[in-house]
Every structure is written in C-alpha cells, then in structure tokens.
Amino acid sequence: MTAWPAGEPPSPPALSSCFLELTQHTHSSGCITSAESVLITLQSHTEVLTFLAANAALSRGDAQRRIPVISIAPQSLASLAAALNASAASSSSRKQGVVAEVTSREVLRRVQAFCADVLGFEYVFDTTFARHLVLREHTAEFLERRKASASAKEGGEGESSLPMLASACPGWICYAEKAHPEMLPFISRTKSPQQVMGTLVKSWMGSKWGRTPDGVYHVSVMPCYDKKLEASRKDFYDEVYATRDVDCVITTGELELLMREKGWDLSMPVPGELDGTRCSPSDKEIATQPELPELLQHPGTSSGSYLHSIIEHLKASSETRLTLSVKMIRNGDYEEYTLTGSDGGTVFKGAKCYGFRNLQNIVRKVGRERGVRTGAGAAGRLGGRVGGRRNALRGGGGADEEGRKYDYVEVMACPGGCVNGGGQLKAVGDTGGQERDWKWGDKEWTKRVEETYWGEQNVETRPTKTLEELAERVVEELCGSDVSVRQRMLRTGYRAVESEVVGLAVKW
C-alpha cells in the first residue's frame, strides 16, 4: 500500500499548477480551446468566497440577496474519506491500535457543517438523488432509441440511434464535439447529475422557497475540472433570468484547499454524524427544508452505473430469465456485458469504456459497426451520413466477431472512471514510497478510493417504493405532463464545434 507522510493526507497541488496542468493536458488532447480555458479558470473557490461575502453583507430583506446552495458528488466524498483514512493509517496513532475508517457519510456530515457554519451556505446536499432521476430518464431514453432502431430495421422512417453512448462525462462530450462530430447522434441526450441537480435547485427547490432561478446561487463540488466547462455551456443558461443552472463548480481538491485555508479539520467528528441527523445552520433563514434522500448507492460502477441501470431494467422487465456475462477486453477499464435469454440468444450487448485510449477504440468500433467514417470535421460528418445509408441498404453490416453490435456503452474519459477524476485528491507517492506528480491517481490509490466509495455499510442500494414515489412526484412537479418541458428540464443537445486547438486527431 502507498505510504503517506505521517498525519498528512494526500492533497492537491496549488491552484496555479492545477490549472497549468489542466491547460496543458486538455490542449494536447484537443479537449478545450483557450477561450474555454478562461471559462474554467473563472470558476474557483475564491469566486465562491467572493460571492458569499458580498451576499452576506446584504440585509435579509434585500431582493438582491440570494440563497446559497452547495451540492457534492459522491466521488468527491469518497476521495476526501480515502485521504483521511490514508493519513490515519500512516500516523503513529494507527500503531497504537485499530482506527475505524471514516465513511463517506461521516465526511458528508463534516462538509455540511463546514459549508453551513463556516461558509454560510443555507443548504448542503449530495447529488445522488439527482443521479437517480438521471438514471430513470437515461433508461427511458435508451428504450426510446431501441424502439426507433427496431422500427428502422423493419423499414420504418429514421436512422438507427444505437448504440447509445453515455453523456455524463464532459471530457468525452468536449472531445466528441470537436474531434468526432459523427458520434454525436449516438450520444445520450439525458443531462448529467450535476446539471439535473442544478435544475432541481434552481427550479424545483427555488419554487418551494418562493424564489426565481436567479434568486438562488448554486455551487457544485465535482471530481473533474471539465465539469466547470459543462456548467458554462449555453444550453444550461436561463436567458429569461440570466442565470446558470450551476453558478460555480469547484473540484474536490479545491474544496479540500478551501477547508485548509479556513482552518477546518476534516478529521474531527461533528455532532450528529453517527446518528444520521443533518448538520445545518443554527439560524435558518428558510423554515421549509426540501428533504432529499442521501447517498443513494446504485449498483454497478462508481462512475454512475449508467450501463448497469439499463441492464437491471431489462432483466426486471423481461418475461423470461436473462443471464448476464462479463468479458474483460483489455483491462478493467474496458469490459463487455452481454444479456442472453434462455434460448441462448443475445438480448443486449453493452460495454464499459474508461480512458481516452479505450475511448478511441470504441469510436473506431462504433464507426465500423454502424457504417460511419470516424474523422474530424465535415468530411467525417458527410462520410457518416453516406456510409449510414449504404449500411442500412445492405441490411446492417460491420457486425463484430460475435455477430452482435453494441447496444450501449458507458463512456468516461478518465482511466478508472470518475473516482479517478482530474480534480480528485491524488496520492503523493507510489507504492514504493517515491514521490510522484500524478495527472491521475495510480491504480492502488484509485482502488482505495473505489473501495471507500462502496464501503458504506447498511445502505439501501436498490430503489424502494418510497424512493420511486418521491422521484415520480418531483418529476411531476418539475415537468408536469408537457413532454417539451420534460425535454428541457432533463435533456440537452450537442453540436459540432470548429476548434482552434491543433492536433485533434492525436492518439493516446
């Protein structure tokens, strides 16, 4: 196991070096332009502090005073907890006896106390309920696409929209829009948990507080720098109220830096963290607290379980028993999942694909299977349309060796997935104790964060009737029965982008 300096948790580099590394990486990989780099750097923990100070200076009756809300990704909580446990394991106190490991739930309570009592946030949530809504919508979209695909194969109008590719990773979306626009028709339109949380905070909660979207200030804590760019997309900007769904995104490392700057010791317990009670400001401005379920675990992957939610739905809705088999293609970051019926026929074939190297292989594979030329710019888009029509006239084509094309792929840009995002806390040394400046965590550290993510005991991991009833009620209150409103609230779109960045076709 990696050894840490006694009493010192893994921590992020200084912000300036973080952003330098980010800019170098994303420019070399063709992810973002220099203009987009500016959008990212404008979102920082100092921006959050500046807003909170100005907002607190306003009187409670001032119409300009906004309700500050912060939401935290479960991967960020796992990273903070893993860092605390690593520090405890290397300290002298560890040698004197067994020290109980801190859970993500305990870290959430401590972060809630810090954000409320020290920073002045009115509400502190995690994002797992928003993710639950996303998984429901994501699965519904997959079923819509599968139906449309079946109709096209039977001679109906429209082109095949499968395989559906996951859309929650902004690094992947940015790359696809610039380097592989021919992949955009395959990418899911469902919003990410961060953006659905923004919709919940600004629209659903805001209405309960008697506030319009511009009367709420929403900060999210994410494991990834590219989430800052996602929040800046004009698709998530409300023209009527001149406000974003997410006003500012900070990374796990920036939150940890903020706590250190404020002298907050995350290793110290806070009242109520073990008995399940919430930590909140002693003087609540708003009496009605919207209650959301906390730290929901969705079985599958620590990157959101998008693939597994579809698999579980297909198994649950099947009239006959389906069998799941898993095949490792290259490593744990590239695996295939196949559902077969009692007759041995394949009902569903999907894949989990993490890391840019594997991602490029998926792009090429989807291109071959669907008759789409994979290349940048207009040539790629034209080739995709022509090739797609030829492929349809031939009755398919491009099937893989086993005769079944992918129906779905869970795509994430970071190796190891979201627990190993670029904004997470990093190991300061390798397994041999040598100091390293990691762009991502090493495999041992990523495994440790992964174990912490799943380590919560006695947690409900499957949807309950009460949870589903709540989800139905929230969506009904948010969207009503208007399909166009639901599309606006829960889905988004993508567009090909002409990039100023050189080297978009670089191979990793």
C-alpha positions in Angstrom: 0.0 0.0 0.0 1.1 3.6 -0.6 2.8 5.2 2.4 1.9 8.8 3.2 3.9 11.2 5.4 2.6 10.8 9.0 -0.5 12.8 9.6 -0.6 14.4 6.1 -3.4 13.5 3.8 -2.9 13.4 0.0 -3.6 16.9 -1.2 -3.9 18.8 -4.5 -1.2 20.9 -5.9 -1.5 24.7 -5.7 -4.3 26.0 -7.9 -1.9 27.7 -10.3 -0.2 24.4 -11.1 -3.5 22.6 -11.2 -4.7 25.0 -13.9 -1.4 24.8 -15.8 -1.6 21.1 -15.8 -5.2 21.2 -16.9 -4.5 23.6 -19.7 -1.5 21.5 -21.0 -3.5 18.3 -20.9 -6.6 19.5 -22.5 -4.9 21.4 -25.2 -2.7 18.5 -26.1 -5.7 16.1 -26.2 -7.9 18.5 -28.1 -10.5 18.9 -25.4 -10.8 22.6 -24.9 -9.9 25.9 -26.6 -8.0 28.8 -24.9 -11.4 30.6 -24.6 -12.8 27.6 -22.8 -9.8 27.5 -20.5 -10.7 31.0 -19.4 -14.3 29.9 -18.6 -12.9 27.1 -16.4 -10.4 29.3 -14.5 -13.1 31.9 -13.7 -14.7 29.2 -11.5 -12.7 28.7 -8.4 -13.0 28.6 -4.6 -12.0 32.3 -4.5 -15.0 33.1 -6.7 -17.3 31.3 -4.2 -15.8 33.2 -1.2 -16.2 36.5 -3.0 -19.9 35.8 -3.7 -20.6 34.5 -0.2 -19.0 37.6 1.4 -21.0 40.0 -0.8 -24.2 38.1 -0.3 -23.8 38.0 3.5 -23.3 41.8 3.5 -26.9 42.3 2.2 -29.7 42.5 4.6 -32.1 39.6 4.8 -34.9 41.5 3.2 -32.8 42.7 0.3 -34.2 41.5 -3.0 -30.6 41.0 -4.3 -29.8 38.5 -1.5 -29.6 35.0 -2.9 -30.0 31.6 -1.3 -26.6 29.9 -1.4 -26.8 26.1 -2.0 -23.9 23.6 -2.5 -24.1 20.1 -3.8 -21.4 17.5 -3.6 -20.7 14.5 -5.8 -20.3 11.1 -4.1 -17.0 10.5 -5.8 -15.7 13.7 -4.1 -16.8 12.5 -0.7 -15.1 9.1 -1.3 -11.9 10.9 -2.3 -11.9 13.0 0.9 -12.7 10.0 3.0 -9.9 7.9 1.4 -7.4 10.7 2.1 -8.4 10.9 5.7 -8.1 7.1 6.1 -4.7 7.1 4.4 -3.5 9.7 6.8 -4.8 7.9 9.8 -3.2 4.6 8.6 0.3 6.2 8.4 0.1 8.1 11.7 1.5 6.9 15.0 -2.0 6.5 16.4 -2.5 3.7 13.9 0.3 1.8 15.5 -1.3 2.0 18.9 -4.5 0.3 17.9 -7.1 -0.1 15.2 -8.6 3.1 14.0 -12.1 3.0 12.5 -12.1 4.2 8.9 -14.2 7.3 8.1 -17.1 6.7 5.8 -18.4 9.0 3.0 -21.5 9.6 5.2 -19.3 11.0 8.0 -17.4 13.1 5.6 -20.7 14.5 4.2 -21.8 15.5 7.7 -18.5 17.2 8.3 -18.6 19.0 5.0 -22.2 20.0 5.7 -21.1 21.5 9.0 -18.2 23.4 7.3 -20.2 24.7 4.4 -23.1 25.8 6.7 -21.4 27.1 9.9 -18.2 28.5 8.4 -19.1 29.5 4.8 -22.7 30.3 5.3 -24.4 28.0 2.8 -28.1 27.6 3.5 -28.4 24.1 2.1 -25.8 21.3 1.5 -26.8 18.3 -0.5 -25.1 15.3 -2.2 -26.0 14.7 -5.8 -27.2 11.0 -5.7 -30.9 11.8 -5.8 -30.3 13.9 -8.9 -28.3 10.9 -10.3 -31.3 8.7 -9.5 -33.5 10.9 -11.7 -30.9 10.8 -14.4 -30.8 7.0 -14.4 -34.5 6.8 -14.8 -34.5 9.3 -17.7 -31.4 7.7 -19.2 -33.1 4.3 -19.2 -36.2 5.7 -20.7 -34.2 7.3 -23.5 -32.4 4.0 -24.2 -35.8 2.3 -24.6 -37.0 5.0 -27.0 -33.9 4.6 -29.1 -34.1 0.8 -29.1 -37.7 1.1 -30.3 -36.7 3.6 -33.0 -33.9 1.3 -34.1 -36.2 -1.7 -34.4 -38.6 0.4 -36.4 -35.8 1.5 -38.8 -34.7 -2.1 -39.3 -38.3 -3.0 -40.2 -38.4 -0.4 -42.9 -39.7 2.5 -40.9 -38.5 6.1 -41.1 -35.4 7.3 -39.3 -31.9 6.1 -38.8 -30.6 3.7 -36.2 -29.8 5.6 -33.0 -27.9 2.7 -31.3 -25.5 2.2 -29.7 -26.4 4.8 -27.2 -23.2 6.3 -25.7 -23.2 7.8 -22.1 -23.2 11.5 -21.9 -22.3 12.3 -18.2 -18.6 12.8 -18.9 -17.9 16.4 -20.1 -14.4 15.4 -21.3 -15.9 12.9 -23.6 -18.5 15.3 -24.8 -16.0 18.1 -25.5 -13.8 15.6 -27.4 -16.7 14.2 -29.5 -18.0 17.7 -30.4 -14.6 18.8 -31.7 -12.8 15.6 -32.9 -15.7 13.2 -33.7 -18.9 15.0 -34.5 -20.1 11.9 -36.4 -20.5 10.3 -33.0 -23.0 13.0 -31.7 -26.2 11.2 -32.9 -25.3 8.3 -30.7 -24.7 10.2 -27.5 -27.4 10.2 -24.9 -29.4 13.5 -24.6 -30.0 13.0 -20.9 -28.4 15.7 -18.7 -25.7 14.7 -16.2 -26.4 14.5 -12.5 -24.6 17.9 -12.0 -27.0 19.6 -14.4 -30.1 17.9 -13.2 -29.1 18.9 -9.6 -28.9 22.4 -11.0 -32.4 22.1 -12.4 -33.7 20.8 -9.0 -32.0 23.5 -7.0 -32.9 26.4 -9.3 -36.4 25.4 -10.4 -37.9 22.8 -8.1 -36.5 23.9 -4.8 -36.5 27.5 -5.8 -40.2 27.5 -6.4 -40.8 26.0 -2.9 -38.7 28.8 -1.5 -40.6 31.4 -3.4 -37.6 32.3 -5.5 -37.0 32.6 -9.2 -33.9 30.8 -10.5 -31.8 34.0 -10.3 -32.6 34.2 -6.5 -30.6 31.0 -5.9 -26.8 30.6 -6.1 -25.7 27.0 -6.7 -22.2 25.6 -6.3 -21.3 22.1 -7.1 -18.3 20.0 -5.9 -17.1 17.6 -8.6 -14.2 15.1 -9.2 -13.5 16.7 -12.6 -12.3 20.0 -13.9 -14.3 19.6 -17.1 -17.5 19.9 -15.0 -16.7 23.6 -14.9 -16.8 23.7 -18.7 -20.1 21.7 -18.7 -21.7 24.2 -16.3 -20.7 27.0 -18.7 -22.4 25.6 -21.7 -25.1 27.9 -23.1 -27.5 25.1 -23.1 -27.6 25.4 -19.3 -28.1 29.1 -19.2 -31.5 30.6 -18.5 -31.9 33.5 -20.8 -35.1 34.7 -19.0 -33.5 35.0 -15.6 -29.9 35.5 -16.8 -28.5 32.7 -14.6 -26.9 29.3 -15.0 -28.2 26.0 -13.5 -24.9 25.7 -11.8 -23.2 29.1 -11.0 -19.8 27.8 -10.0 -18.0 24.4 -9.9 -15.1 23.6 -7.7 -13.2 20.4 -7.6 -12.6 18.0 -4.7 -9.1 19.4 -4.4 -10.3 23.0 -4.3 -12.8 22.1 -1.5 -10.0 20.5 0.4 -7.8 23.5 -0.1 -10.7 25.8 1.0 -11.1 23.9 4.2 -7.4 24.1 4.9 -7.4 27.8 4.3 -10.2 28.2 6.7 -8.5 26.1 9.3 -11.2 23.4 9.2 -10.0 20.0 10.4 -11.9 17.4 8.4 -10.6 14.6 10.6 -12.6 15.9 13.6 -16.1 14.5 14.1 -19.1 16.8 14.3 -22.3 16.4 16.4 -24.8 14.1 14.8 -22.6 12.5 12.2 -23.2 9.0 13.6 -26.9 9.2 14.4 -27.9 10.3 10.9 -29.1 13.8 11.8 -28.3 16.6 9.3 -25.9 19.4 10.1 -27.4 22.8 9.3 -27.0 26.5 10.2 -28.3 27.3 13.7 -30.3 30.3 12.3 -32.2 29.1 9.3 -33.4 31.9 7.1 -35.9 29.5 5.4 -38.1 27.3 7.5 -39.0 24.7 4.9 -36.1 22.3 4.1 -36.7 20.2 1.0 -35.8 16.7 2.1 -33.8 14.6 -0.4 -32.6 11.1 0.1 -28.9 11.0 0.8 -26.0 8.9 -0.6 -28.1 6.6 -2.7 -26.0 3.7 -4.0 -26.8 2.5 -7.4 -25.2 -1.0 -8.0 -22.7 -1.1 -10.9 -19.9 1.3 -11.3 -18.6 4.2 -9.2 -19.0 6.5 -12.3 -22.8 6.4 -12.1 -23.9 2.9 -13.0 -25.5 4.0 -16.3 -24.8 0.7 -18.0 -26.0 -1.3 -15.0 -29.2 0.6 -14.6 -30.2 -0.4 -18.2 -29.2 -4.0 -17.6 -31.2 -4.1 -14.4 -34.2 -2.7 -16.1 -34.0 -5.2 -18.9 -33.7 -8.1 -16.5 -36.6 -6.8 -14.3 -38.9 -6.2 -17.3 -38.2 -9.5 -19.1 -40.8 -12.2 -19.1 -38.1 -14.8 -19.2 -34.9 -15.2 -17.1 -31.9 -13.4 -18.6 -28.3 -14.3 -17.8 -25.5 -11.7 -17.6 -22.0 -12.5 -18.6 -19.0 -10.1 -18.4 -15.9 -10.3 -20.6 -12.7 -8.2 -20.0 -11.5 -6.9 -23.3 -8.2 -5.2 -22.4 -8.3 -4.4 -18.7 -10.8 -3.4 -16.0 -11.4 -0.2 -17.9 -12.8 -2.0 -21.0 -15.3 -4.7 -20.4 -18.2 -6.1 -22.3 -21.6 -7.1 -20.8 -24.0 -9.5 -22.5 -27.5 -10.5 -21.6 -28.7 -13.8 -23.0 -32.1 -15.4 -23.0 -33.0 -19.0 -22.0 -32.6 -20.0 -25.7 -29.0 -18.7 -25.7 -29.8 -15.7 -27.9 -28.3 -12.3 -27.2 -30.8 -9.8 -25.9 -28.4 -6.9 -25.1 -24.7 -6.2 -25.5 -23.0 -3.3 -23.8 -19.6 -2.1 -22.7 -17.9 -0.1 -20.0 -15.1 2.0 -21.6 -12.9 4.3 -19.5 -9.8 6.3 -20.5 -9.0 8.0 -23.8 -7.1 5.1 -25.3 -10.1 2.8 -24.9 -12.4 5.6 -25.9 -10.7 5.9 -29.3 -11.1 2.2 -29.8 -14.8 2.5 -29.1 -15.1 5.3 -31.6 -13.5 3.2 -34.3 -15.6 0.2 -33.4 -18.9 2.1 -33.5 -17.8 3.6 -36.8 -17.2 0.2 -38.3 -20.3 -1.4 -36.9 -22.6 1.5 -38.0 -21.0 2.4 -41.3 -19.8 5.8 -40.0 -16.5 7.2 -41.1 -14.7 8.3 -38.0 -12.8 11.5 -38.7 -12.8 15.2 -37.7 -14.8 17.9 -39.4 -17.3 18.0 -42.3 -15.7 15.1 -44.1 -16.4 12.8 -41.2 -20.0 14.0 -40.9 -20.6 13.5 -44.6 -19.0 10.1 -44.6 -21.2 9.2 -41.7 -24.4 10.1 -43.5 -23.4 8.4 -46.7 -22.0 5.3 -45.0 -25.0 5.0 -42.8 -27.4 4.9 -45.7 -25.3 2.4 -47.5 -25.1 0.3 -44.4 -28.9 0.4 -44.0 -29.4 -0.7 -47.6 -27.1 -3.7 -47.0 -29.2 -4.6 -44.1 -26.6 -3.8 -41.4 -23.0 -4.8 -41.8 -20.0 -4.1 -39.7 -21.1 -6.6 -37.0 -18.4 -7.6 -34.6 -16.8 -11.0 -34.5 -19.5 -12.5 -32.4 -22.3 -11.2 -34.6 -23.8 -8.7 -32.2 -23.2 -5.0 -32.2 -23.1 -2.8 -29.1 -26.5 -1.5 -27.8 -24.9 0.8 -25.2 -21.5 2.0 -24.0 -20.8 3.7 -20.7 -18.0 6.1 -21.7 -15.7 8.0 -19.3 -12.6 9.9 -20.3 -10.5 9.3 -17.1 -8.8 5.9 -16.6 -10.6 4.3 -13.7 -13.6 6.4 -14.1 -14.9 9.3 -12.0 -13.3 8.2 -8.7 -10.0 9.0 -10.5 -11.1 12.3 -12.0 -8.6 15.1 -12.6 -10.0 17.1 -9.7 -9.7 14.4 -7.1 -7.1 14.3 -4.3 -4.0 12.4 -5.5 -1.6 10.0 -3.9 1.7 11.9 -3.2 3.8 8.8 -3.6 3.8 5.5 -5.5 3.7 2.0 -3.9 7.5 2.2 -3.4 7.3 5.4 -1.5 8.7 7.6 -4.3 7.1 11.0 -4.7 5.2 11.5 -7.9 3.3 14.3 -9.6 0.3 12.4 -10.9 -2.0 13.6 -13.5 -4.4 10.9 -12.4 -4.0 8.7 -9.3 -2.1 5.4 -9.5 -4.0 2.1 -9.7 -3.5 1.4 -6.0 -4.9 4.8 -5.0 -7.8 4.6 -7.4 -8.6 1.2 -5.9 -8.6 2.6 -2.4 -11.0 5.4 -3.4 -13.2 2.9 -5.2 -13.4 0.8 -2.0 -14.3 3.8 0.1 -17.0 4.7 -2.4 -18.7 1.3 -1.9 -17.7 0.9 1.7 -20.8 2.4 3.4 -22.5 -0.3 5.5 -26.2 -0.8 5.8 -27.1 1.5 2.9 -30.1 0.9 0.7 -28.6 0.1 -2.7 -31.8 -0.6 -4.7 -34.7 1.7 -5.4 -37.5 1.4 -2.9 -41.2 2.1 -3.4 -40.9 5.2 -1.4 -38.0 6.4 -3.4 -39.7 5.8 -6.7 -42.8 7.6 -5.4 -40.7 10.6 -4.5 -38.9 10.6 -7.9 -42.3 10.5 -9.7 -43.6 13.4 -7.6 -40.6 15.5 -8.1 -40.6 15.0 -11.9 -44.4 15.7 -12.0 -44.0 18.9 -10.0 -41.0 19.9 -12.2 -42.3 19.0 -15.6 -46.0 18.3 -15.4 -47.4 16.3 -18.3 -45.8 18.5 -21.0 -43.2 16.5 -23.0 -41.4 19.6 -24.2 -40.9 20.8 -20.6 -39.6 17.4 -19.6 -37.2 17.6 -22.6 -36.0 21.0 -21.5 -35.6 20.1 -17.8 -34.0 16.6 -18.1 -32.3 16.5 -21.6 -29.9 18.6 -23.7 -28.2 18.6 -27.1 -24.8 18.7 -28.7 -23.3 20.4 -31.7 -20.2 20.0 -33.8 -17.6 22.6 -32.9 -14.9 24.0 -35.1 -11.9 24.1 -32.8 -8.9 26.4 -32.7 -6.9 23.7 -31.0 -4.3 21.9 -33.1 -3.9 18.2 -33.1 -7.4 16.9 -32.6 -6.6 13.6 -34.1 -3.8 12.9 -31.6 -3.6 9.3 -30.5 -3.0 8.4 -26.8 
